[in-house]
Amino acid sequence: MNDYSAPSKASTIIVIRPESNGGFGVLLTRRQQEMQFLGGYLVFPGGGIEKEDYSERMLSRCRGLSPSEAKEKLGGDISPELSLGHWVAAVRELFEEAGIHFFVDQSNQAARNDVQIRLAEKRKDLSEGRINLPQLLESEQLFCDLSRLTYLFHRTTPEKYKLRFDTRFYLAALPENQSALAFSEEVAESFWLSPRAALDQSESGLFPMLPPTIIALRSLAEHDSWNGLRAAFRLS
């Protein structure tokens, strides 16, 4: 009898930004070396889905995508609520690890400067589990704008591995007037690299990467300009 472990649901998000040469950079983070899982690996922000990500309280704080629309995009046999939770998890993990967010106010406008400052102060509390995302959003009267994320693809860790993930990958443009943290609780350092440069780093052996990360970078490297990439994926 094969002793396979069931994969955990997870989400990963690829954030891109325009560069002065007309190309684009991709946000990659290097995990803390001492971490048991993938220590020292170069990865996109992401992680496991939490129950709060698809709770009724959280769903009421989402904009730009309904549970039924999320299920239609993902397919499979997961519920509409859990489908939307995949989007939410990507947003939450990005904020926890890199400080980048897709939060808007009641009028779908970007958060004011004073709110941005408070969000930065509360990020660590969210990352370390002292508050959850619905609580954070309610405290600032904010919502998740899920329309900013484009669904890319689905990967599941092969059965031969003990630790497995059922992961959905997303793509999103860096919001205006935001930047990535240089480091955080799980991140030793962050980089903006072109897909080709990131692949060169992997091929040289400087930074280890997982196969899905390499696959995503190869796909992005097929686009040679920021405008071409945005048009191909209909990014806002």
TIMILUM-410534 format. One record per residue: x, y, z of N, C-alpha, C in turn; residue in three letters. Coordinates in nm, 2 decimals, padded with zeros to 4 digits. Layout:
<node <X Y Z> <X Y Z> <X Y Z> 'ALA'>
...
//
This chain:
<node <00.08 -00.12 00.00> <00.00 00.00 00.00> <00.09 00.13 00.00> 'MET'>
<node <00.06 00.22 -00.09> <00.14 00.34 -00.10> <00.10 00.44 00.01> 'ASN'>
<node <00.20 00.50 00.08> <00.17 00.59 00.19> <00.19 00.73 00.14> 'ASP'>
<node <00.09 00.78 00.07> <00.09 00.91 00.01> <00.02 01.01 00.11> 'TYR'>
<node <00.08 01.13 00.12> <00.02 01.24 00.20> <-00.07 01.32 00.11> 'SER'>
<node <-00.18 01.37 00.17> <-00.27 01.45 00.09> <-00.21 01.59 00.08> 'ALA'>
<node <-00.22 01.65 -00.04> <-00.16 01.79 -00.05> <-00.24 01.90 00.02> 'PRO'>
<node <-00.17 01.99 00.08> <-00.24 02.11 00.14> <-00.27 02.21 00.03> 'SER'>
<node <-00.38 02.28 00.05> <-00.42 02.39 -00.04> <-00.33 02.51 -00.02> 'LYS'>
<node <-00.28 02.57 -00.13> <-00.19 02.68 -00.12> <-00.21 02.77 -00.24> 'ALA'>
<node <-00.16 02.89 -00.23> <-00.16 02.99 -00.34> <-00.02 03.06 -00.34> 'SER'>
<node <00.02 03.10 -00.47> <00.14 03.17 -00.49> <00.11 03.28 -00.59> 'THR'>
<node <00.18 03.40 -00.56> <00.15 03.51 -00.65> <00.28 03.57 -00.71> 'ILE'>
<node <00.28 03.60 -00.84> <00.39 03.65 -00.91> <00.36 03.80 -00.93> 'ILE'>
<node <00.44 03.89 -00.87> <00.42 04.03 -00.89> <00.52 04.09 -00.99> 'VAL'>
<node <00.47 04.17 -01.08> <00.56 04.23 -01.18> <00.55 04.38 -01.18> 'ILE'>
<node <00.65 04.44 -01.23> <00.65 04.59 -01.24> <00.73 04.63 -01.37> 'ARG'>
<node <00.70 04.75 -01.43> <00.77 04.79 -01.54> <00.91 04.84 -01.51> 'PRO'>
<node <01.00 04.82 -01.60> <01.14 04.87 -01.59> <01.16 04.98 -01.69> 'GLU'>
<node <01.27 05.06 -01.67> <01.29 05.18 -01.75> <01.33 05.15 -01.90> 'SER'>
<node <01.38 05.02 -01.92> <01.41 04.98 -02.05> <01.30 04.92 -02.13> 'ASN'>
<node <01.18 04.93 -02.08> <01.06 04.88 -02.15> <01.03 04.74 -02.11> 'GLY'>
<node <01.12 04.67 -02.04> <01.09 04.54 -02.00> <01.02 04.54 -01.86> 'GLY'>
<node <01.03 04.43 -01.79> <00.96 04.42 -01.66> <01.04 04.33 -01.57> 'PHE'>
<node <01.02 04.36 -01.44> <01.09 04.28 -01.33> <00.99 04.20 -01.26> 'GLY'>
<node <01.03 04.09 -01.20> <00.95 03.99 -01.13> <01.00 03.99 -00.98> 'VAL'>
<node <00.91 04.00 -00.89> <00.95 03.99 -00.75> <00.97 03.85 -00.70> 'LEU'>
<node <01.09 03.83 -00.65> <01.13 03.70 -00.60> <01.19 03.72 -00.46> 'LEU'>
<node <01.16 03.63 -00.37> <01.21 03.64 -00.23> <01.30 03.52 -00.20> 'THR'>
<node <01.40 03.55 -00.12> <01.49 03.43 -00.07> <01.44 03.40 00.07> 'ARG'>
<node <01.40 03.28 00.09> <01.36 03.23 00.22> <01.47 03.23 00.32> 'ARG'>
<node <01.44 03.26 00.45> <01.55 03.25 00.55> <01.62 03.11 00.55> 'GLN'>
<node <01.75 03.12 00.55> <01.83 02.99 00.54> <01.80 02.89 00.64> 'GLN'>
<node <01.76 02.93 00.76> <01.74 02.84 00.87> <01.60 02.77 00.87> 'GLU'>
<node <01.52 02.82 00.78> <01.38 02.76 00.77> <01.39 02.61 00.73> 'MET'>
<node <01.31 02.52 00.80> <01.31 02.38 00.77> <01.27 02.35 00.62> 'GLN'>
<node <01.16 02.43 00.58> <01.11 02.40 00.45> <01.16 02.50 00.35> 'PHE'>
<node <01.24 02.46 00.25> <01.29 02.54 00.14> <01.38 02.65 00.19> 'LEU'>
<node <01.45 02.63 00.30> <01.55 02.73 00.35> <01.65 02.77 00.24> 'GLY'>
<node <01.66 02.90 00.21> <01.75 02.95 00.11> <01.70 02.95 -00.03> 'GLY'>
<node <01.58 02.90 -00.05> <01.53 02.89 -00.19> <01.48 03.03 -00.24> 'TYR'>
<node <01.49 03.05 -00.36> <01.43 03.17 -00.43> <01.29 03.14 -00.47> 'LEU'>
<node <01.19 03.21 -00.42> <01.05 03.17 -00.44> <00.97 03.30 -00.47> 'VAL'>
<node <00.85 03.28 -00.52> <00.75 03.38 -00.53> <00.67 03.38 -00.39> 'PHE'>
<node <00.62 03.50 -00.35> <00.54 03.50 -00.22> <00.42 03.40 -00.23> 'PRO'>
<node <00.40 03.34 -00.12> <00.29 03.24 -00.12> <00.29 03.15 00.00> 'GLY'>
<node <00.18 03.07 00.02> <00.17 02.98 00.13> <00.04 02.92 00.14> 'GLY'>
<node <00.02 02.85 00.25> <-00.10 02.77 00.27> <-00.23 02.85 00.29> 'GLY'>
<node <-00.34 02.80 00.25> <-00.47 02.86 00.28> <-00.52 02.84 00.42> 'ILE'>
<node <-00.57 02.94 00.49> <-00.62 02.93 00.62> <-00.77 02.94 00.62> 'GLU'>
<node <-00.83 02.89 00.73> <-00.98 02.89 00.73> <-01.04 03.03 00.72> 'LYS'>
<node <-00.97 03.12 00.78> <-01.02 03.26 00.78> <-01.02 03.32 00.63> 'GLU'>
<node <-00.94 03.26 00.54> <-00.93 03.31 00.41> <-01.06 03.29 00.33> 'ASP'>
<node <-01.14 03.19 00.37> <-01.27 03.17 00.30> <-01.39 03.16 00.40> 'TYR'>
<node <-01.37 03.23 00.52> <-01.48 03.24 00.61> <-01.58 03.34 00.56> 'SER'>
<node <-01.70 03.33 00.62> <-01.81 03.43 00.58> <-01.76 03.57 00.60> 'GLU'>
<node <-01.69 03.59 00.71> <-01.65 03.72 00.75> <-01.55 03.78 00.65> 'ARG'>
<node <-01.46 03.69 00.60> <-01.36 03.73 00.49> <-01.43 03.76 00.36> 'MET'>
<node <-01.52 03.67 00.32> <-01.59 03.68 00.19> <-01.66 03.81 00.18> 'LEU'>
<node <-01.71 03.87 00.30> <-01.78 03.99 00.29> <-01.69 04.11 00.27> 'SER'>
<node <-01.56 04.08 00.28> <-01.46 04.19 00.26> <-01.39 04.18 00.13> 'ARG'>
<node <-01.45 04.10 00.03> <-01.39 04.09 -00.10> <-01.46 04.17 -00.20> 'CYS'>
<node <-01.39 04.22 -00.30> <-01.44 04.30 -00.41> <-01.38 04.25 -00.54> 'ARG'>
<node <-01.46 04.26 -00.65> <-01.40 04.23 -00.78> <-01.41 04.09 -00.83> 'GLY'>
<node <-01.46 03.99 -00.74> <-01.47 03.85 -00.78> <-01.56 03.79 -00.68> 'LEU'>
<node <-01.66 03.71 -00.74> <-01.75 03.64 -00.65> <-01.71 03.50 -00.63> 'SER'>
<node <-01.76 03.43 -00.53> <-01.72 03.29 -00.51> <-01.75 03.20 -00.63> 'PRO'>
<node <-01.87 03.22 -00.69> <-01.90 03.14 -00.81> <-01.81 03.17 -00.93> 'SER'>
<node <-01.77 03.29 -00.95> <-01.67 03.33 -01.05> <-01.54 03.26 -01.03> 'GLU'>
<node <-01.50 03.26 -00.90> <-01.37 03.20 -00.86> <-01.37 03.05 -00.89> 'ALA'>
<node <-01.48 02.99 -00.86> <-01.49 02.84 -00.88> <-01.49 02.81 -01.03> 'LYS'>
<node <-01.56 02.90 -01.11> <-01.56 02.88 -01.26> <-01.42 02.89 -01.31> 'GLU'>
<node <-01.34 02.98 -01.26> <-01.20 03.00 -01.31> <-01.11 02.88 -01.27> 'LYS'>
<node <-01.13 02.83 -01.15> <-01.04 02.73 -01.10> <-01.08 02.59 -01.15> 'LEU'>
<node <-01.21 02.57 -01.16> <-01.26 02.44 -01.20> <-01.24 02.34 -01.09> 'GLY'>
<node <-01.26 02.21 -01.11> <-01.24 02.11 -01.01> <-01.36 02.10 -00.92> 'GLY'>
<node <-01.34 02.03 -00.81> <-01.45 02.00 -00.72> <-01.45 02.07 -00.59> 'ASP'>
<node <-01.37 02.18 -00.58> <-01.37 02.26 -00.46> <-01.49 02.36 -00.46> 'ILE'>
<node <-01.53 02.40 -00.34> <-01.65 02.48 -00.32> <-01.62 02.62 -00.37> 'SER'>
<node <-01.73 02.70 -00.40> <-01.71 02.84 -00.44> <-01.63 02.92 -00.34> 'PRO'>
<node <-01.67 02.89 -00.21> <-01.60 02.97 -00.10> <-01.45 02.94 -00.09> 'GLU'>
<node <-01.42 02.81 -00.10> <-01.27 02.78 -00.10> <-01.20 02.83 -00.22> 'LEU'>
<node <-01.27 02.83 -00.33> <-01.21 02.88 -00.46> <-01.17 03.03 -00.44> 'SER'>
<node <-01.26 03.11 -00.38> <-01.23 03.25 -00.36> <-01.12 03.26 -00.25> 'LEU'>
<node <-01.12 03.16 -00.16> <-01.01 03.16 -00.06> <-00.87 03.15 -00.11> 'GLY'>
<node <-00.86 03.09 -00.23> <-00.73 03.08 -00.30> <-00.68 03.22 -00.34> 'HIS'>
<node <-00.77 03.30 -00.39> <-00.73 03.44 -00.42> <-00.69 03.52 -00.30> 'TRP'>
<node <-00.78 03.50 -00.19> <-00.75 03.57 -00.07> <-00.62 03.53 -00.01> 'VAL'>
<node <-00.59 03.40 -00.01> <-00.46 03.36 00.05> <-00.34 03.42 -00.03> 'ALA'>
<node <-00.35 03.43 -00.16> <-00.24 03.49 -00.24> <-00.22 03.64 -00.19> 'ALA'>
<node <-00.33 03.71 -00.17> <-00.33 03.85 -00.13> <-00.27 03.86 00.01> 'VAL'>
<node <-00.31 03.78 00.10> <-00.27 03.78 00.24> <-00.12 03.74 00.25> 'ARG'>
<node <-00.07 03.64 00.18> <00.06 03.60 00.19> <00.16 03.70 00.13> 'GLU'>
<node <00.11 03.77 00.02> <00.19 03.88 -00.04> <00.21 03.99 00.06> 'LEU'>
<node <00.11 04.03 00.13> <00.12 04.14 00.23> <00.20 04.09 00.35> 'PHE'>
<node <00.19 03.97 00.40> <00.27 03.93 00.51> <00.42 03.92 00.47> 'GLU'>
<node <00.45 03.87 00.36> <00.59 03.85 00.32> <00.66 03.97 00.26> 'GLU'>
<node <00.58 04.05 00.18> <00.65 04.16 00.11> <00.59 04.29 00.14> 'ALA'>
<node <00.48 04.30 00.21> <00.42 04.43 00.25> <00.34 04.49 00.14> 'GLY'>
<node <00.33 04.42 00.03> <00.25 04.47 -00.09> <00.10 04.43 -00.07> 'ILE'>
<node <00.01 04.51 -00.10> <-00.13 04.47 -00.08> <-00.22 04.52 -00.19> 'HIS'>
<node <-00.34 04.47 -00.20> <-00.45 04.51 -00.29> <-00.57 04.54 -00.21> 'PHE'>
<node <-00.56 04.63 -00.11> <-00.67 04.67 -00.03> <-00.72 04.81 -00.08> 'PHE'>
<node <-00.85 04.82 -00.08> <-00.92 04.94 -00.12> <-01.03 04.98 -00.01> 'VAL'>
<node <-01.07 05.11 -00.02> <-01.18 05.15 00.07> <-01.31 05.12 00.01> 'ASP'>
<node <-01.42 05.17 00.08> <-01.55 05.15 00.04> <-01.58 05.20 -00.10> 'GLN'>
<node <-01.51 05.30 -00.15> <-01.53 05.35 -00.28> <-01.43 05.29 -00.38> 'SER'>
<node <-01.37 05.18 -00.35> <-01.27 05.12 -00.43> <-01.15 05.20 -00.47> 'ASN'>
<node <-01.12 05.29 -00.38> <-01.00 05.38 -00.39> <-00.89 05.32 -00.31> 'GLN'>
<node <-00.76 05.35 -00.35> <-00.65 05.31 -00.27> <-00.65 05.37 -00.13> 'ALA'>
<node <-00.60 05.30 -00.03> <-00.60 05.34 00.11> <-00.52 05.48 00.12> 'ALA'>
<node <-00.57 05.56 00.21> <-00.50 05.69 00.23> <-00.36 05.67 00.29> 'ARG'>
<node <-00.28 05.77 00.29> <-00.15 05.76 00.35> <-00.15 05.72 00.50> 'ASN'>
<node <-00.24 05.78 00.57> <-00.24 05.74 00.72> <-00.28 05.60 00.74> 'ASP'>
<node <-00.37 05.55 00.65> <-00.41 05.41 00.66> <-00.29 05.32 00.62> 'VAL'>
<node <-00.22 05.36 00.51> <-00.10 05.28 00.47> <00.00 05.27 00.58> 'GLN'>
<node <00.02 05.37 00.66> <00.11 05.37 00.77> <00.07 05.27 00.88> 'ILE'>
<node <-00.06 05.27 00.91> <-00.11 05.17 01.01> <-00.11 05.03 00.96> 'ARG'>
<node <-00.13 05.01 00.83> <-00.12 04.88 00.77> <00.02 04.82 00.78> 'LEU'>
<node <00.12 04.91 00.76> <00.26 04.86 00.77> <00.29 04.82 00.92> 'ALA'>
<node <00.23 04.89 01.01> <00.25 04.86 01.15> <00.18 04.73 01.19> 'GLU'>
<node <00.06 04.70 01.13> <-00.02 04.58 01.16> <00.03 04.46 01.09> 'LYS'>
<node <00.11 04.47 00.98> <00.15 04.36 00.90> <00.22 04.25 00.98> 'ARG'>
<node <00.31 04.29 01.07> <00.38 04.18 01.15> <00.28 04.11 01.24> 'LYS'>
<node <00.18 04.18 01.30> <00.08 04.11 01.38> <00.00 04.01 01.30> 'ASP'>
<node <-00.02 04.04 01.17> <-00.09 03.95 01.08> <00.00 03.83 01.05> 'LEU'>
<node <00.12 03.86 01.02> <00.22 03.75 00.98> <00.24 03.65 01.10> 'SER'>
<node <00.24 03.70 01.22> <00.27 03.62 01.34> <00.14 03.57 01.41> 'GLU'>
<node <00.03 03.59 01.34> <-00.10 03.53 01.39> <-00.17 03.60 01.50> 'GLY'>
<node <-00.13 03.72 01.54> <-00.20 03.79 01.65> <-00.33 03.85 01.60> 'ARG'>
<node <-00.34 03.87 01.47> <-00.47 03.91 01.41> <-00.49 03.83 01.29> 'ILE'>
<node <-00.61 03.82 01.23> <-00.63 03.76 01.10> <-00.67 03.87 01.00> 'ASN'>
<node <-00.68 03.83 00.87> <-00.70 03.93 00.77> <-00.84 04.00 00.78> 'LEU'>
<node <-00.95 03.92 00.81> <-01.07 03.99 00.82> <-01.07 04.10 00.94> 'PRO'>
<node <-01.01 04.07 01.05> <-01.00 04.16 01.16> <-00.92 04.29 01.11> 'GLN'>
<node <-00.81 04.27 01.04> <-00.73 04.38 00.99> <-00.81 04.47 00.90> 'LEU'>
<node <-00.88 04.41 00.80> <-00.96 04.49 00.71> <-01.07 04.56 00.78> 'LEU'>
<node <-01.14 04.49 00.87> <-01.25 04.56 00.94> <-01.20 04.68 01.02> 'GLU'>
<node <-01.08 04.66 01.08> <-01.03 04.77 01.17> <-01.00 04.90 01.09> 'SER'>
<node <-00.97 04.88 00.96> <-00.94 04.99 00.87> <-01.05 05.02 00.77> 'GLU'>
<node <-01.16 04.95 00.78> <-01.27 04.96 00.68> <-01.23 04.95 00.54> 'GLN'>
<node <-01.15 04.84 00.52> <-01.09 04.81 00.38> <-01.15 04.68 00.33> 'LEU'>
<node <-01.12 04.66 00.20> <-01.17 04.54 00.13> <-01.05 04.49 00.04> 'PHE'>
<node <-01.05 04.36 00.01> <-00.96 04.30 -00.09> <-01.01 04.32 -00.23> 'CYS'>
<node <-00.93 04.38 -00.31> <-00.97 04.40 -00.46> <-00.91 04.28 -00.53> 'ASP'>
<node <-00.98 04.17 -00.55> <-00.93 04.05 -00.61> <-00.93 04.06 -00.76> 'LEU'>
<node <-00.99 04.17 -00.82> <-00.99 04.18 -00.96> <-00.85 04.21 -01.01> 'SER'>
<node <-00.75 04.25 -00.92> <-00.62 04.28 -00.96> <-00.53 04.15 -01.00> 'ARG'>
<node <-00.58 04.04 -00.96> <-00.51 03.91 -00.97> <-00.56 03.83 -01.10> 'LEU'>
<node <-00.47 03.78 -01.18> <-00.50 03.70 -01.29> <-00.46 03.56 -01.26> 'THR'>
<node <-00.55 03.46 -01.27> <-00.52 03.32 -01.25> <-00.43 03.27 -01.36> 'TYR'>
<node <-00.32 03.20 -01.32> <-00.23 03.14 -01.42> <-00.25 02.99 -01.44> 'LEU'>
<node <-00.21 02.92 -01.34> <-00.21 02.77 -01.35> <-00.21 02.70 -01.22> 'PHE'>
<node <-00.22 02.57 -01.22> <-00.23 02.48 -01.10> <-00.12 02.38 -01.10> 'HIS'>
<node <-00.06 02.36 -00.99> <00.04 02.26 -00.98> <00.03 02.18 -00.85> 'ARG'>
<node <00.05 02.05 -00.85> <00.04 01.97 -00.73> <00.17 01.90 -00.71> 'THR'>
<node <00.23 01.90 -00.59> <00.36 01.83 -00.56> <00.34 01.68 -00.59> 'THR'>
<node <00.44 01.62 -00.66> <00.43 01.48 -00.69> <00.41 01.39 -00.56> 'PRO'>
<node <00.35 01.28 -00.58> <00.32 01.19 -00.47> <00.44 01.13 -00.39> 'GLU'>
<node <00.55 01.13 -00.46> <00.67 01.08 -00.39> <00.72 01.16 -00.28> 'LYS'>
<node <00.68 01.29 -00.27> <00.72 01.38 -00.16> <00.63 01.37 -00.04> 'TYR'>
<node <00.68 01.37 00.08> <00.60 01.37 00.20> <00.53 01.50 00.23> 'LYS'>
<node <00.59 01.61 00.20> <00.52 01.74 00.22> <00.48 01.79 00.08> 'LEU'>
<node <00.34 01.79 00.06> <00.29 01.82 -00.07> <00.19 01.94 -00.06> 'ARG'>
<node <00.18 02.01 -00.18> <00.10 02.13 -00.19> <00.02 02.12 -00.32> 'PHE'>
<node <-00.11 02.16 -00.31> <-00.20 02.18 -00.42> <-00.21 02.33 -00.44> 'ASP'>
<node <-00.13 02.38 -00.53> <-00.11 02.53 -00.54> <-00.17 02.59 -00.67> 'THR'>
<node <-00.23 02.70 -00.65> <-00.28 02.79 -00.76> <-00.18 02.91 -00.77> 'ARG'>
<node <-00.14 02.94 -00.89> <-00.05 03.05 -00.92> <-00.13 03.17 -00.98> 'PHE'>
<node <-00.09 03.29 -00.94> <-00.15 03.41 -00.98> <-00.05 03.51 -01.03> 'TYR'>
<node <-00.09 03.61 -01.11> <-00.01 03.71 -01.16> <-00.08 03.85 -01.13> 'LEU'>
<node <00.00 03.95 -01.09> <-00.05 04.08 -01.07> <00.06 04.18 -01.08> 'ALA'>
<node <00.01 04.30 -01.13> <00.11 04.42 -01.14> <00.12 04.48 -01.00> 'ALA'>
<node <00.24 04.53 -00.98> <00.26 04.61 -00.85> <00.18 04.73 -00.85> 'LEU'>
<node <00.10 04.75 -00.74> <00.01 04.87 -00.73> <00.10 05.00 -00.73> 'PRO'>
<node <00.04 05.11 -00.78> <00.11 05.24 -00.78> <00.15 05.28 -00.63> 'GLU'>
<node <00.26 05.34 -00.62> <00.31 05.40 -00.49> <00.33 05.29 -00.38> 'ASN'>
<node <00.36 05.17 -00.42> <00.39 05.06 -00.33> <00.53 05.00 -00.37> 'GLN'>
<node <00.59 04.95 -00.27> <00.72 04.88 -00.29> <00.73 04.76 -00.20> 'SER'>
<node <00.82 04.67 -00.24> <00.83 04.54 -00.16> <00.93 04.57 -00.04> 'ALA'>
<node <00.90 04.50 00.07> <00.99 04.50 00.18> <01.13 04.44 00.15> 'LEU'>
<node <01.24 04.49 00.20> <01.37 04.44 00.17> <01.38 04.30 00.24> 'ALA'>
<node <01.31 04.28 00.35> <01.31 04.15 00.42> <01.20 04.15 00.52> 'PHE'>
<node <01.16 04.03 00.57> <01.05 04.02 00.66> <01.08 03.89 00.75> 'SER'>
<node <00.97 03.85 00.82> <00.99 03.74 00.91> <01.04 03.61 00.84> 'GLU'>
<node <00.98 03.58 00.72> <01.02 03.46 00.65> <01.12 03.49 00.53> 'GLU'>
<node <01.14 03.62 00.50> <01.22 03.66 00.38> <01.35 03.71 00.43> 'VAL'>
<node <01.46 03.65 00.38> <01.59 03.70 00.40> <01.62 03.83 00.32> 'ALA'>
<node <01.58 03.83 00.20> <01.60 03.94 00.11> <01.50 03.93 -00.01> 'GLU'>
<node <01.47 04.04 -00.07> <01.38 04.03 -00.19> <01.46 04.09 -00.31> 'SER'>
<node <01.42 04.05 -00.43> <01.48 04.09 -00.56> <01.38 04.12 -00.66> 'PHE'>
<node <01.41 04.22 -00.74> <01.33 04.25 -00.87> <01.43 04.21 -00.98> 'TRP'>
<node <01.40 04.10 -01.05> <01.48 04.05 -01.16> <01.39 04.03 -01.28> 'LEU'>
<node <01.46 04.04 -01.40> <01.39 04.00 -01.52> <01.37 03.85 -01.52> 'SER'>
<node <01.27 03.79 -01.58> <01.26 03.64 -01.58> <01.39 03.58 -01.63> 'PRO'>
<node <01.45 03.63 -01.73> <01.58 03.57 -01.79> <01.69 03.57 -01.69> 'ARG'>
<node <01.70 03.69 -01.62> <01.81 03.70 -01.52> <01.79 03.61 -01.40> 'ALA'>
<node <01.66 03.59 -01.36> <01.63 03.49 -01.25> <01.66 03.35 -01.30> 'ALA'>
<node <01.63 03.32 -01.42> <01.66 03.18 -01.47> <01.81 03.16 -01.47> 'LEU'>
<node <01.89 03.27 -01.51> <02.03 03.26 -01.51> <02.09 03.23 -01.37> 'ASP'>
<node <02.03 03.30 -01.27> <02.07 03.27 -01.13> <02.05 03.13 -01.09> 'GLN'>
<node <01.93 03.07 -01.13> <01.90 02.93 -01.10> <02.00 02.84 -01.17> 'SER'>
<node <02.02 02.86 -01.30> <02.11 02.77 -01.38> <02.25 02.78 -01.34> 'GLU'>
<node <02.29 02.89 -01.28> <02.43 02.90 -01.23> <02.45 02.83 -01.10> 'SER'>
<node <02.34 02.80 -01.03> <02.35 02.73 -00.90> <02.36 02.83 -00.79> 'GLY'>
<node <02.35 02.96 -00.82> <02.35 03.06 -00.71> <02.24 03.05 -00.61> 'LEU'>
<node <02.11 03.03 -00.67> <01.99 03.02 -00.59> <01.91 02.90 -00.63> 'PHE'>
<node <01.88 02.81 -00.54> <01.79 02.70 -00.58> <01.65 02.74 -00.60> 'PRO'>
<node <01.58 02.68 -00.69> <01.44 02.71 -00.72> <01.36 02.58 -00.74> 'MET'>
<node <01.23 02.59 -00.71> <01.15 02.47 -00.73> <01.11 02.47 -00.88> 'LEU'>
<node <01.08 02.35 -00.94> <01.04 02.34 -01.08> <00.92 02.43 -01.12> 'PRO'>
<node <00.81 02.45 -01.04> <00.71 02.54 -01.08> <00.75 02.68 -01.09> 'PRO'>
<node <00.85 02.72 -01.01> <00.90 02.86 -01.02> <00.97 02.88 -01.15> 'THR'>
<node <01.05 02.78 -01.19> <01.13 02.78 -01.31> <01.03 02.78 -01.43> 'ILE'>
<node <00.93 02.70 -01.43> <00.83 02.69 -01.53> <00.76 02.83 -01.55> 'ILE'>
<node <00.72 02.89 -01.44> <00.66 03.02 -01.45> <00.75 03.13 -01.51> 'ALA'>
<node <00.88 03.13 -01.47> <00.97 03.22 -01.52> <00.99 03.20 -01.67> 'LEU'>
<node <01.00 03.08 -01.71> <01.02 03.05 -01.86> <00.90 03.10 -01.94> 'ARG'>
<node <00.78 03.09 -01.88> <00.66 03.14 -01.95> <00.66 03.29 -01.96> 'SER'>
<node <00.70 03.36 -01.85> <00.71 03.50 -01.85> <00.82 03.55 -01.94> 'LEU'>
<node <00.93 03.48 -01.96> <01.04 03.52 -02.04> <01.01 03.52 -02.19> 'ALA'>
<node <00.90 03.46 -02.22> <00.85 03.46 -02.36> <00.80 03.60 -02.41> 'GLU'>
<node <00.77 03.68 -02.31> <00.72 03.82 -02.34> <00.84 03.92 -02.32> 'HIS'>
<node <00.87 04.00 -02.42> <00.99 04.08 -02.41> <00.96 04.22 -02.37> 'ASP'>
<node <00.84 04.26 -02.34> <00.81 04.40 -02.30> <00.70 04.40 -02.20> 'SER'>
<node <00.70 04.51 -02.12> <00.60 04.53 -02.02> <00.46 04.54 -02.08> 'TRP'>
<node <00.45 04.62 -02.19> <00.32 04.64 -02.26> <00.27 04.51 -02.32> 'ASN'>
<node <00.36 04.43 -02.37> <00.32 04.30 -02.43> <00.27 04.21 -02.32> 'GLY'>
<node <00.34 04.21 -02.21> <00.30 04.12 -02.10> <00.16 04.16 -02.05> 'LEU'>
<node <00.14 04.29 -02.03> <00.01 04.34 -01.98> <-00.10 04.30 -02.07> 'ARG'>
<node <-00.08 04.32 -02.20> <-00.18 04.29 -02.30> <-00.21 04.14 -02.30> 'ALA'>
<node <-00.11 04.06 -02.29> <-00.12 03.91 -02.30> <-00.21 03.86 -02.18> 'ALA'>
<node <-00.19 03.92 -02.07> <-00.26 03.87 -01.95> <-00.37 03.96 -01.90> 'PHE'>
<node <-00.39 04.07 -01.97> <-00.50 04.17 -01.94> <-00.49 04.22 -01.80> 'ARG'>
<node <-00.37 04.26 -01.77> <-00.35 04.31 -01.63> <-00.39 04.45 -01.62> 'LEU'>
<node <-00.45 04.48 -01.50> <-00.49 04.62 -01.48> <-00.38 04.70 -01.42> 'SER'>
//
